[in-house]
Amino acid sequence: MSEPSEQFKTKFSLAPVHDGRHRLRNDPLARESLVFMLQLPEERIAAFVYTWVNGESKAGAALCVFGPGAGSVPIFEAVDGIPVPHEQGFDDWRVGKVRVAHGAALQTADLSYSGDGVSLQYHFEATHSAYNYGSHADGCPQWLADDRFEQAGQVSGVLRLGDREIPFDTMGHRDHSWGTRDWGVAQHWKWLEAQAGPDTSVHFFDIQALGRNILRGYVQRDGKIAEVSAVDVAFQHDALLKHTGIDATVTDALGRTTHVRGTTFALFEFKASPLATLNEGSMSVEIDGVKGVGHVEMCWPKSYLDYMAKTGAT
């Protein structure tokens, strides 16, 4: 695998090997996953491709296309438990109808999905070095992953819905996680990715778990990338805690303050586990007043959402 170019070498730089597949423990909670995000607010459509593999080398993949522009019912196609060779890497990853091909290490990737009535061609070109949670002084929470990285990029390609063809050339985001994922540990989280052009991006993962507040993330702007040190988040939601908007003030290690404001245009309820539901909200955003795109995922215990649906105690 090729070395990252000079422009992507920072304190957050990972060894190129971490763009590839890892050898996982033989553990029921061991997993590795890739996510690629797409937001098209002008079409009122959002999409993501998600693929994963466990310690037994059984893999899954999903495509989700949602939002008013995609119809009243989200498109969600998924497979799981598919045996894949241990030597199959992310340079030529094939699971069901998903194919991923990582290119230059920690910089480029291509993916495709070819389904019945829906297909996606997607090229990712990173706009900054990957931020890995393990670079934080406290490392990556081990119930979440051994490590993971997050990265914004320029994304281009074509989404096809039936006879409709939607070309795109916009900003997007990807993440890559490997190790352990225990869905029962977190009480709540807010995961945000937002970009306002290729020079400005914000990511934070604000987690409440084990009686602690856990924060990871970065701000990339003004030619410099720095770790998030604090976030102050307000958000709007409906009676079922589906978020409709967010207002976040993000402080980073360089002392900069960045304001992110977003309005949800597409929302998908992702039942990721019997223990947890992920409300996936794609947004039109402004970062310090500059228009862009983004996404906020909020994790809630399923039992809590069931209680809220029963009582309406907002």
C-alpha positions, -999 to 999 in steps of 0.1 A, spaced: 0 0 0 14 34 -9 25 60 16 3 90 23 15 121 4 32 150 23 0 171 26 -17 143 46 11 139 71 1 154 105 1 143 141 -30 123 133 -14 104 105 -19 66 106 4 40 92 -8 31 57 -17 -4 68 -47 9 88 -64 18 55 -66 -19 49 -83 -48 66 -72 -59 101 -69 -93 117 -97 -94 144 -100 -113 176 -121 -144 176 -147 -126 198 -185 -123 193 -182 -85 195 -152 -82 171 -160 -63 140 -145 -40 114 -166 -16 93 -165 11 66 -191 38 61 -194 62 32 -218 92 34 -236 113 8 -259 143 13 -277 159 -16 -300 186 0 -309 202 -33 -324 168 -43 -337 162 -7 -319 128 -8 -293 113 14 -275 79 12 -249 59 29 -231 26 22 -221 5 52 -201 -27 51 -187 -48 80 -169 -81 88 -166 -100 121 -138 -121 136 -151 -152 118 -147 -135 85 -184 -133 80 -194 -100 63 -224 -78 56 -232 -47 36 -261 -22 33 -272 6 11 -296 32 24 -312 59 3 -337 81 22 -354 115 22 -384 131 5 -367 131 -29 -362 94 -28 -399 86 -20 -420 81 11 -403 49 21 -365 47 25 -346 23 3 -327 -1 26 -311 -32 12 -288 -53 34 -271 -87 36 -252 -102 65 -234 -134 75 -217 -139 42 -184 -158 44 -155 -139 28 -118 -151 25 -96 -139 53 -72 -126 27 -98 -105 9 -88 -68 16 -104 -35 11 -85 -29 -21 -110 -53 -37 -138 -58 -12 -169 -76 -24 -199 -83 -2 -233 -89 -18 -239 -60 -42 -213 -37 -26 -178 -34 -40 -151 -12 -23 -116 -5 -38 -93 16 -16 -67 34 -37 -38 56 -24 -35 49 13 -58 71 35 -66 93 5 -88 77 -22 -115 51 -24 -141 39 -49 -173 20 -42 -202 8 -62 -236 -7 -55 -258 -24 -81 -293 -33 -70 -327 -37 -84 -339 -2 -92 -311 15 -73 -274 18 -80 -245 40 -68 -211 49 -82 -190 69 -57 -155 82 -57 -139 96 -26 -109 119 -25 -97 130 9 -93 167 17 -73 163 49 -54 138 68 -74 111 86 -82 117 122 -79 86 144 -94 83 179 -63 66 191 -43 98 187 -63 113 216 -45 114 250 -70 89 263 -70 67 232 -101 52 216 -128 38 239 -122 1 238 -159 -9 238 -162 12 207 -132 0 187 -95 -7 190 -92 24 168 -112 42 141 -106 71 118 -128 98 103 -121 118 71 -139 143 49 -135 144 12 -147 154 -23 -171 128 -35 -184 124 -71 -204 99 -90 -239 89 -100 -269 77 -80 -296 60 -100 -331 55 -87 -352 36 -113 -350 56 -145 -337 87 -127 -300 95 -129 -285 119 -103 -249 129 -109 -231 145 -80 -199 163 -72 -200 175 -36 -184 170 -2 -188 138 18 -173 118 47 -161 83 55 -151 64 86 -133 31 93 -135 13 126 -119 -19 138 -119 -39 171 -148 -43 194 -183 -28 192 -206 -33 223 -239 -16 215 -250 -19 251 -224 4 267 -233 39 254 -263 56 270 -264 82 242 -242 98 215 -241 126 189 -219 119 159 -215 149 135 -197 153 102 -200 185 83 -182 203 55 -184 237 39 -162 232 8 -129 214 6 -111 236 31 -135 235 61 -148 204 79 -159 195 114 -163 162 131 -172 153 167 -183 122 185 -199 133 218 -207 102 239 -222 95 273 -211 61 286 -199 44 318 -208 76 338 -185 97 317 -186 122 289 -163 111 260 -153 135 232 -133 129 201 -131 149 168 -114 175 148 -118 209 131 -101 214 97 -101 251 86 -77 279 76 -52 253 64 -48 237 99 -64 206 115 -68 204 153 -85 181 178 -118 191 193 -115 200 230 -151 210 238 -186 211 223 -217 229 233 -247 213 215 -283 223 213 -308 205 192 -344 204 182 -364 171 180 -399 157 177 -418 137 202 -399 105 193 -365 123 197 -359 124 160 -337 155 156 -348 182 132 -320 207 138 -287 212 156 -267 242 168 -231 234 180 -202 255 191 -170 236 187 -137 246 204 -105 230 193 -69 226 206 -58 257 188 -83 278 207 -105 283 177 -143 284 180 -164 271 151 -201 273 149 -221 246 131 -258 249 124 -278 223 106 -314 216 95 -324 180 89 -338 173 54 -337 135 55 -340 111 85 -337 74 87 -342 52 118 -314 26 117 -321 -2 141 -285 -12 144 -289 -36 174 -317 -49 196 -301 -26 222 -297 6 203 -314 27 176 -295 52 155 -315 82 142 -296 92 110 -302 129 101 -287 143 69 -286 181 70 -281 213 52 -255 231 73 -237 263 78 -202 264 93 -195 299 105 -222 311 81 -208 293 50 -233 268 35 -224 231 33 -236 196 40 -235 173 69 -250 145 90 -259 139 126 -263 105 141 -279 102 175 -278 69 194 -306 60 218 -312 29 239 -342 11 223 -359 8 257 -357 45 262 -373 52 228 -400 27 236 -407 45 268 -408 79 251 -432 65 225 -454 52 253 -454 82 275 -447 112 252 -427 127 281 -406 152 261 
